[in-house]
Amino acid sequence: MTTVVAANPTRLPVSVLTGFLGSGKTTLLSNLVRHPGMANTAVIINEFGEIGLDHLLVAKSSENTVLLNSGCLCCTVRGDLIDTLRDLFLKRVKGEVNQFDRVVIETTGLADPAPVLHTLMNDPLIAARFRLDGVITTVDAVNGTDQLNRHQESLKQAAVADRIVLTKTDIATPEAIADLEGRLKALNPAAPILRAVQGGIDPAGLFDAGLYNPTTKSPDVERWLRAEAYEEAHDHGHGDHGHDHHGHDHGDGHGHDHHGHGQHAHDRNRHDDHITAFCMTIDEPLAWEGFATWIETLITLRGPDLLRIKGILNVRESDTPIVVHGVQHVFHPPVRLEAWPSDDHRSRIVFITRDVGRETIEEMFNAYRNASD
């Protein structure tokens, strides 16, 4: 947390595609790689055979790299993901593969996207060439509610997503879809929920979820952070399960016992209450050392439960804002921006946590902020 780096939009954006087993991720990917909008994209997957790419094969440039007729490049994860990314980048430099300008990593057999995110944040050579664009999570509109009820991993995948894709919406009932969407918005207020029709979706909606806006060639913090989404959710009784929201109806009905589901809905709420999503807004400038100590203490005590942290900070030691981004115990090097994105110079930090309430985090923050003054 000590070394602050300058903003660097030239690195290649990487999207991580995750989703629970049977959530339609494979079907989505097989449709994506056929889409013309995926030209100049490299897709890293575990097995070619799993998504039936044989008939799409155009040229094989190496034992683990193929070019698809959409212009999309596919390669398999061979051993370590770091080796695969380095190998792919080297081939790009040498002109052995198409000059791809985006990477999608599909997490087959790896339910938790965190290790992939840690690789992108932690490995110096990878971080110098690639940057995380966003996490795309597929959720099955037919079985998604049951998976969220039964599996904490499914909840976590939805909570950390930058984009949520509902699959199988063509065979799910409108009521099931509406209920699931309301629940997902409570879990993750900021992530847009997109619908794939028979496995098909326009890739344009999935990408450019990161800090950098390719249209303006500059950081776009407001779009990336979407802090207002957490404030809206909090106003509606969502997002802050640390404040004894267990099973109570706040009058809006989203995710609560409002549709006559009885005990099932109540049980479901208790599962969802493990996940808390909220935004801390701090009016006065922060001491960087106090902030860093607070975060490092949080990581030491509750690292695995800090699912995702994003923030823009006004620190006393810098005239311009600093952007921070962490996944569990791993933080990306903080980035110093050239200017504030708006007249609002308050620090805003978004937390998505598991079994850690807002009050706990705020109490620790106040202790370290006061200690640093």
Buried (B, 14 or more C-beta within 10 A) or exposed (E): BEEBEEBEBEBBBBBBBBBBBBBBBBBBBBBBBBBEBBBBBBBBBBEBEBBEBEEBEEEEBEEBBBBBBBBBBBBBBEEEBBEBBBBBBEBBEEEEBBEBEBBBBBBBEBBBBBBBBBBBBBBEEBBEBBBBBBBBBBBBBBBBBEBBBEBEBBBBBBBBBBBBBBBBBEEBEEEBBEBBBBBBBBBBBBBBBBBBEEBEBEBEBBBBBBBBBBEEEBBBBBBBBBBEBBBBBBEBBBBBBBBEBEBEBEEBBBBBBBEEBEEEBEEBBEBBBBBBBBBBEBEEBBBBBBBBBBBBBBBEEBBEBBBBBBBBBBBEEBEEBBBBBBBBBBBBBBBBBEEBBEEEEEBBBBBBBBBBBBEBBBEBBEBBBEEBE
